[in-house]
Amino acid sequence: MNDFVRPNLTPPNGQKKVLLHSCCAPCSGEVMEAMLASGIDYTIFFYNPNIHPLKEYLLRKDENVRFAEKHGVPFVDADYDKDNWFARAKGMEWEPERGARCTMCFDMRFERTALYAHEHGFPVMTSSLGISRWKNMAQINDCGHRAAGLYDGLSYWDFNWRKGGGAQRMIEISKREEFYQQEYCGCVYSLRDTNQHRREQGRSPIAIGTQFYRNENDSDST
């Protein structure tokens, strides 16, 4: 950890104002600290209507708020319009992880992020979603570029936050801050499938709100 050296980051077109879509504190921790270290003026945009149930949503959001306040980073708490998300997911209930339902989910969240960026003068948007090794980075970046392309003058920053030790740093920050450790992607269908997998392994179902990163815990399920 002490040997970690962050690169000096430069957003697209040399811009210094960025809207960061954040999915949770563990994924955004390294992204946030990396941008702060590079002197980037950014605001967090929390819009994740996919997260289910409400208890899980609030746990993830509150951890993100706590970390943002610690660093003095502005935090935009967007609507939890889960009904809209379920309407868009209709017919995709049995899609596999990284499939069409995930593309819809990324599109929905990034479209809202792009609209906010356009309305509030942010020339660049990015997301912490891609830092997780469980996500398809190309799928995320395609959705990000598609959303940003809806507005003239808005760019999606597809920086690879995993590289240069970023993925490991994400875990180290999570342990240092003792963030809440979610055990599934977020949506009700992910929870269903994860619990099914756990049952097949003879494990108990997920108990929401019980797992936290600890320095002695080497798990990295985010």
C-alpha positions, 0 to 999 in steps of 0.5 A: 500500500505504501508503494502505491503511486497514483498517476496524474489524471487528465479528463477528456479535453483537459477538463477539470470538472467531472460528474462521477456516477457512483454505485457504492462507496467501495467501488468509488473510494479509489476513484474519488481519492485518485481524482482528488489527488489530481486536483479534479473538481468533481461531484458525486451523482448517486442514482441507482434505482436498481438496488433492492431492497430499500434497506440495501439501497440505504446502506450503500448510499449512506456509506457513500455519503459518509465518505463524500462528507469526509473528503468534502465532495459534493453529493447529489442524491437522485431519486430512488425511482425503483418502479421505473427500473422494474418497468424497464426490466420487465421481460428480462427477469431471467437474463444472466449477469452481464446480459441485456438486463445489465445493459438496460440498467447501465443505460438507465443510470447513465442517461440520468447522469448525462441529463444532470451533467447537461443541465448543470454544466458538467463537460465530463461524466464518468462512473465507478462501476468499471473498477469492479472485476465482476463487471464487463468494462466494455459493456459499461463504457459503451453505455456511458458513451451512448448516454453522453452522446445524447448531449453536445459538449458532454464526454464520457471518461472511460478511464480504466480505474482498475489499472496501476493498482487501482483495483487493489487500492479499492480493497485497501480503502474499503478495509481502512474505512470499514465500508459495508460489504455488499454480497451481490450486484444490487438488483432483486434478480442478482440477489435471487441468483446469488442466493441460489448459488449459495444454496447449491454450495450449502451456504446460508442466504445473504443477510443484508447489513451484516458484512463489513470490510475489515483489515483482517478480511481478505475478501473482495466480493464487490 
